[in-house]
Amino acid sequence: MPSTHDHTSARHDLETERNRLLVELSDLGAGPEGGLSYDSNFADTSQVTAERGEADLLAKELRETLSDVEAAVARIDLGTYGRCESCGNEIPEARLEAMPAARLCMDCASKG
C-alpha cells in the first residue's frame, strides 16, 4: 500500500482535481448536484437542443468523476485508500498514480 507520504500527495492531487471539476461544472452553469441553467430567451432549435444534450452529458460525467474523487478523499481519511473495494487487495502504486481515484485493482476492474 502507498506510504503516508504518498497519501499526502494523493490527497493533494485529488483535491486539485476536485477543484478543477467544480470550476468546470460552474463554467457549464451546473453545480455538483444541480442541472444546467439555460437562457429562457434563447431559441430552442434542434442545434440548441443537441448542444444542451451534450452539455447535460458532460455535466453528468463531471459529477460522476467528482463523486469518485470525493470518495477517494474519504477513503484516505478512513485509512482504506489503496485497497480494492472488491477483493481487499492492495491497488498497485502505478495504478493509483495514473488514476488516484481508483476503487478497484486491475483484476477486479477487468471483471466488469
N, C-alpha and C positions, 0 to 999 in steps of 0.2 A: 504494500500500500504506500502511496506517496507520503513523504515526510511532512511534518507540521509546516516546515518552510514552504514546501510545495502547496500545501493547503492555503497558506497566506497568498502565494502567487495565484493560485486558482481562484481564491475569493476576489482578488483584485481584478483578474480577467473577467470573471463572471459579473462583478458589479459594473465594470466598464461596459460590458455587453448589455446589461440591463438598462443602463442609462442611454446607450445608443438606440436600443429598441423603443424606449419610451419617447425619445426625440422623434424617431421615425413615425410612431403612432400619432404623436401630436401633429407632425407635419402633414399627415394624411387627414387630420381632423378627427382622429379617434383616440379615445382614452384606452387604457389597458383592458377595460371591460365593455365599454360602450360602442355603439355603432358609429358610422361615419355621418358627418353632417354635410348637407349639400345646400347650395343656394336655391331657395324656392323659386326664384325668378329665372333660373336657368332653364332653357328649353329642354324638354325631355325627348330628345331624338334618339334614334337607335344607336348612334355613336356614343351619346352620353350614357345611355343605358349600359352599353358594353363597357365603357370606361368605369362606370360605377361598379359593375360586376367584378372587374379586375381589381379595383381599389378595395372592394369588400373582401375579396380572396386574399389579397396581400395583407390587409389588416388582420384577418383571421390567422394567417400564417405567422405574422409578427407576434400576435397574442399567444399563440401556442409555443413559440420559441421563448417568449418572455416567461411563460409558465414553467418551462423546462429549466431555464436559468434560475428562477427563484427557487425551484425545488432543489437544485444543486446547492445553492447557498444554504438552504435549510439543512441539507444532508451534512454540509461542513459543520454547521452548528450542532447537529446531533451526533457527530462523530462517525457517521456511516458513509461519508464521501469516499469514493474509490472502491466501493463494494458493489457488485452486481445485485440489483434488486430481485433478480430471478433465482440465481443459484447461490448467491452469497460469496462467490469467489472474488478475488481482487481483480479490478479492471486494470489492465496493463497501463503503465505510465504513458506510453506513447499514444494510446487511445485517448487518455484524459488530456494530454497536451493538445491533440488535434481537435478534440471535442470535449471541452471541460464540463459540459452539462450531461455527459453520457450517463445513462442509468443502467445500461446493460453491458456485459462483456461481449466480445465479438461472437462467441459461440451462441449465446442466448439471443443476441440481436439478429443473427442469421436464421434463427428458427422461426422468425415471423413476428 
